[in-house]
Amino acid sequence: MSKRILIIMAMAAEARPIIDQLGLHELPANPRLTSHFPRFQGEFAGKEIVISLNGKSTEYGVDRIGTEFAALNTQSAIIEFAPELIINAGTCGAFSADADIADIITSDQPVVYHDHRVPLEGFDCFAMGAYPTAYCPEYFQGIEHKLGVVTTGNSLDMPDIDRQWIRQNQGMAKEMECAAVAATAHLYGIDFLPIKSVTDHIDIELDNVEQFLNNLGKASQKLSETLIRVLTNIK
């Protein structure tokens, strides 16, 4: 039986290059879900691949970025497809000293939140989280990549308190879904791997929204190329 891999992605623009290159077909909407998570399925390199997107907001017409829909998407896809490995693929910000635009970041360390601040004993650690990753060097054989902590929050901007928490946790990639996906995978006992491509530098004066929009296409293309090579390497 082929290995089943679930790839969770937030934005259609990030996902489209990999969907096209893998030749995946869109699945019909699950009638049990009144709010559709677009899903694409196919075979690649002897593996069954499912890409599941967070979908678009019917109220605002934009991708449903952030942790809430990432967790809902992941849980419903786990129930429907029973994957053996979950990959959260997407874009991220990074400090300029750590990574260049379109660099690939993954992690052999737990994923954390940088904006869940609950200063109560026990709740502080729970809120920050520390969700394991299943990094295997052989998955990235021949692929240039960086290893660092992936840290998640629900805002694109960078207030000083978030910067402080990211630095304290030695964060390299700042993004908006990974910890929620990792937490859901951990809840179900499924191996989890993040793969992120840098769209913006979070420590320079240029507006990071402008950076993100300018670099999204380049970073998404690099992400898709990396995903194909990782999927090929996975046995």
KOLVEXVEX-762187 format. One record per residue (C-alpha): x, y, z; residue in one letter; residue number from 1. Coordinates in nm, 2 decimals. Layout:
% KOLVEXVEX-762187
ATOM       c1       c2       c3   aa     i
ATOM        X        Y        Z    A   NUM
...
//
This chain:
% KOLVEXVEX-762187
ATOM       c1       c2       c3   aa     i
ATOM     0.00     0.00     0.00    M     1
ATOM     0.14     0.34    -0.09    S     2
ATOM     0.23     0.60     0.17    K     3
ATOM    -0.05     0.86     0.22    R     4
ATOM     0.08     1.22     0.27    I     5
ATOM    -0.14     1.51     0.36    L     6
ATOM    -0.02     1.86     0.27    I     7
ATOM    -0.19     2.15     0.45    I     8
ATOM    -0.17     2.49     0.28    M     9
ATOM    -0.34     2.82     0.37    A    10
ATOM    -0.33     3.02     0.04    M    11
ATOM    -0.44     2.92    -0.31    A    12
ATOM    -0.15     3.12    -0.46    A    13
ATOM     0.10     2.92    -0.26    E    14
ATOM    -0.06     2.59    -0.35    A    15
ATOM    -0.13     2.63    -0.72    R    16
ATOM     0.22     2.57    -0.85    P    17
ATOM     0.25     2.24    -0.67    I    18
ATOM    -0.10     2.13    -0.76    I    19
ATOM    -0.03     2.19    -1.13    D    20
ATOM     0.31     2.03    -1.13    Q    21
ATOM     0.19     1.71    -0.95    L    22
ATOM    -0.12     1.70    -1.18    G    23
ATOM    -0.36     1.66    -0.89    L    24
ATOM    -0.73     1.65    -0.94    H    25
ATOM    -0.98     1.85    -0.73    E    26
ATOM    -1.21     1.63    -0.52    L    27
ATOM    -1.58     1.70    -0.48    P    28
ATOM    -1.68     1.89    -0.17    A    29
ATOM    -1.74     1.68     0.13    N    30
ATOM    -2.12     1.70     0.19    P    31
ATOM    -2.07     1.68     0.57    R    32
ATOM    -1.88     2.01     0.56    L    33
ATOM    -2.09     2.32     0.50    T    34
ATOM    -1.78     2.53     0.46    S    35
ATOM    -1.56     2.37     0.19    H    36
ATOM    -1.19     2.30     0.23    F    37
ATOM    -1.07     2.26    -0.13    P    38
ATOM    -0.88     1.93    -0.17    R    39
ATOM    -0.67     1.78    -0.45    F    40
ATOM    -0.55     1.42    -0.48    Q    41
ATOM    -0.33     1.21    -0.69    G    42
ATOM    -0.03     0.97    -0.71    E    43
ATOM     0.33     1.08    -0.72    F    44
ATOM     0.65     0.88    -0.68    A    45
ATOM     0.46     0.58    -0.54    G    46
ATOM     0.28     0.79    -0.28    K    47
ATOM    -0.08     0.91    -0.25    E    48
ATOM    -0.08     1.28    -0.21    I    49
ATOM    -0.37     1.50    -0.08    V    50
ATOM    -0.34     1.88    -0.07    I    51
ATOM    -0.60     2.04     0.15    S    52
ATOM    -0.65     2.42     0.15    L    53
ATOM    -0.80     2.63     0.42    N    54
ATOM    -1.04     2.77     0.16    G    55
ATOM    -1.18     3.12     0.11    K    56
ATOM    -1.40     3.33     0.33    S    57
ATOM    -1.75     3.36     0.19    T    58
ATOM    -1.79     3.69     0.37    E    59
ATOM    -1.47     3.86     0.26    Y    60
ATOM    -1.35     3.66    -0.04    G    61
ATOM    -0.99     3.61     0.09    V    62
ATOM    -0.80     3.30     0.19    D    63
ATOM    -0.88     3.18     0.54    R    64
ATOM    -0.53     3.24     0.68    I    65
ATOM    -0.45     3.18     1.04    G    66
ATOM    -0.46     2.91     1.31    T    67
ATOM    -0.83     2.85     1.35    E    68
ATOM    -0.91     2.73     0.99    F    69
ATOM    -0.57     2.56     0.97    A    70
ATOM    -0.67     2.34     1.27    A    71
ATOM    -1.02     2.27     1.14    L    72
ATOM    -0.88     2.19     0.79    N    73
ATOM    -0.62     1.95     0.93    T    74
ATOM    -0.86     1.77     1.16    Q    75
ATOM    -1.13     1.72     0.90    S    76
ATOM    -0.87     1.60     0.65    A    77
ATOM    -0.72     1.35     0.91    I    78
ATOM    -1.07     1.21     0.97    I    79
ATOM    -1.13     1.17     0.60    E    80
ATOM    -0.80     1.05     0.47    F    81
ATOM    -0.60     0.90     0.77    A    82
ATOM    -0.26     1.02     0.65    P    83
ATOM     0.07     0.87     0.77    E    84
ATOM     0.25     1.20     0.74    L    85
ATOM     0.13     1.57     0.75    I    86
ATOM     0.33     1.84     0.58    I    87
ATOM     0.25     2.21     0.64    N    88
ATOM     0.38     2.39     0.34    A    89
ATOM     0.37     2.76     0.30    G    90
ATOM     0.55     3.09     0.31    T    91
ATOM     0.70     3.27     0.61    C    92
ATOM     0.89     3.57     0.73    G    93
ATOM     1.25     3.55     0.86    A    94
ATOM     1.52     3.76     1.01    F    95
ATOM     1.75     3.89     0.74    S    96
ATOM     2.06     3.75     0.91    A    97
ATOM     1.90     3.40     0.90    D    98
ATOM     1.76     3.36     0.55    A    99
ATOM     1.73     3.52     0.21    D   100
ATOM     1.40     3.56     0.01    I   101
ATOM     1.28     3.22    -0.11    A   102
ATOM     1.51     3.03     0.11    D   103
ATOM     1.36     2.70     0.24    I   104
ATOM     1.32     2.66     0.62    I   105
ATOM     1.22     2.34     0.79    T   106
ATOM     1.28     2.22     1.15    S   107
ATOM     1.41     1.94     1.36    D   108
ATOM     1.28     2.12     1.68    Q   109
ATOM     0.93     2.17     1.82    P   110
ATOM     0.70     2.43     1.67    V   111
ATOM     0.58     2.70     1.91    V   112
ATOM     0.34     3.00     1.92    Y   113
ATOM     0.48     3.36     1.97    H   114
ATOM     0.15     3.53     2.05    D   115
ATOM    -0.01     3.31     2.31    H   116
ATOM     0.08     3.48     2.63    R   117
ATOM    -0.08     3.35     2.94    V   118
ATOM     0.13     3.43     3.25    P   119
ATOM    -0.03     3.16     3.47    L   120
ATOM     0.16     2.85     3.60    E   121
ATOM     0.11     2.56     3.36    G   122
ATOM    -0.10     2.76     3.12    F   123
ATOM     0.21     2.96     3.01    D   124
ATOM     0.37     2.64     2.87    C   125
ATOM     0.05     2.51     2.73    F   126
ATOM    -0.02     2.83     2.55    A   127
ATOM     0.32     2.85     2.39    M   128
ATOM     0.31     2.49     2.28    G   129
ATOM     0.60     2.27     2.18    A   130
ATOM     0.47     2.04     1.90    Y   131
ATOM     0.72     1.78     1.76    P   132
ATOM     0.84     1.76     1.41    T   133
ATOM     0.95     1.45     1.22    A   134
ATOM     1.25     1.59     1.03    Y   135
ATOM     1.46     1.33     0.84    C   136
ATOM     1.78     1.44     0.67    P   137
ATOM     1.72     1.19     0.39    E   138
ATOM     1.40     1.38     0.29    Y   139
ATOM     1.61     1.68     0.21    F   140
ATOM     1.90     1.50     0.05    Q   141
ATOM     2.04     1.73    -0.23    G   142
ATOM     1.81     2.02    -0.13    I   143
ATOM     1.95     2.34     0.01    E   144
ATOM     1.76     2.42     0.32    H   145
ATOM     1.79     2.58     0.67    K   146
ATOM     1.70     2.43     1.00    L   147
ATOM     1.54     2.65     1.26    G   148
ATOM     1.24     2.69     1.50    V   149
ATOM     0.91     2.77     1.32    V   150
ATOM     0.70     3.01     1.53    T   151
ATOM     0.33     3.09     1.47    T   152
ATOM     0.11     3.39     1.54    G   153
ATOM    -0.21     3.53     1.39    N   154
ATOM    -0.08     3.87     1.28    S   155
ATOM     0.14     3.97     0.99    L   156
ATOM     0.30     4.27     1.16    D   157
ATOM     0.58     4.25     1.41    M   158
ATOM     0.52     4.43     1.75    P   159
ATOM     0.81     4.44     1.99    D   160
ATOM     0.65     4.18     2.22    I   161
ATOM     0.63     3.93     1.94    D   162
ATOM     0.99     4.00     1.83    R   163
ATOM     1.10     3.95     2.19    Q   164
ATOM     0.92     3.61     2.21    W   165
ATOM     1.05     3.50     1.88    I   166
ATOM     1.41     3.58     1.98    R   167
ATOM     1.37     3.41     2.31    Q   168
ATOM     1.25     3.09     2.14    N   169
ATOM     1.53     3.12     1.88    Q   170
ATOM     1.27     3.14     1.61    G   171
ATOM     1.38     3.14     1.24    M   172
ATOM     1.05     3.13     1.05    A   173
ATOM     0.76     3.35     1.15    K   174
ATOM     0.42     3.24     1.00    E   175
ATOM     0.05     3.20     1.07    M   176
ATOM    -0.06     2.83     1.06    E   177
ATOM     0.22     2.58     1.15    C   178
ATOM     0.17     2.54     1.52    A   179
ATOM    -0.20     2.48     1.48    A   180
ATOM    -0.14     2.21     1.22    V   181
ATOM     0.14     2.06     1.43    A   182
ATOM    -0.08     2.05     1.74    A   183
ATOM    -0.36     1.88     1.55    T   184
ATOM    -0.12     1.62     1.40    A   185
ATOM     0.02     1.56     1.75    H   186
ATOM    -0.33     1.51     1.89    L   187
ATOM    -0.39     1.23     1.64    Y   188
ATOM    -0.03     1.08     1.67    G   189
ATOM     0.07     1.16     1.31    I   190
ATOM     0.42     1.26     1.21    D   191
ATOM     0.44     1.62     1.11    F   192
ATOM     0.69     1.82     0.90    L   193
ATOM     0.70     2.20     0.82    P   194
ATOM     0.84     2.33     0.49    I   195
ATOM     0.84     2.71     0.46    K   196
ATOM     0.97     2.95     0.19    S   197
ATOM     1.07     3.31     0.29    V   198
ATOM     0.86     3.60     0.15    T   199
ATOM     0.97     3.88     0.37    D   200
ATOM     1.24     4.00     0.62    H   201
ATOM     1.07     4.08     0.95    I   202
ATOM     1.36     4.30     1.08    D   203
ATOM     1.40     4.57     0.81    I   204
ATOM     1.22     4.90     0.76    E   205
ATOM     1.04     4.81     0.43    L   206
ATOM     0.68     4.73     0.50    D   207
ATOM     0.65     4.35     0.53    N   208
ATOM     0.31     4.35     0.35    V   209
ATOM     0.48     4.50     0.05    E   210
ATOM     0.76     4.25     0.07    Q   211
ATOM     0.51     3.96     0.10    F   212
ATOM     0.32     4.06    -0.20    L   213
ATOM     0.63     4.13    -0.41    N   214
ATOM     0.79     3.80    -0.32    N   215
ATOM     0.49     3.56    -0.30    L   216
ATOM     0.53     3.43    -0.65    G   217
ATOM     0.90     3.36    -0.62    K   218
ATOM     0.87     3.20    -0.28    A   219
ATOM     0.57     2.99    -0.39    S   220
ATOM     0.76     2.86    -0.69    Q   221
ATOM     1.06     2.76    -0.48    K   222
ATOM     0.83     2.60    -0.23    L   223
ATOM     0.67     2.38    -0.50    S   224
ATOM     1.01     2.28    -0.64    E   225
ATOM     1.12     2.18    -0.29    T   226
ATOM     0.80     1.99    -0.22    L   227
ATOM     0.84     1.78    -0.53    I   228
ATOM     1.19     1.69    -0.44    R   229
ATOM     1.10     1.61    -0.08    V   230
ATOM     0.81     1.39    -0.19    L   231
ATOM     1.04     1.21    -0.43    T   232
ATOM     1.29     1.15    -0.14    N   233
ATOM     1.03     1.01     0.10    I   234
ATOM     1.03     0.63     0.10    K   235
//
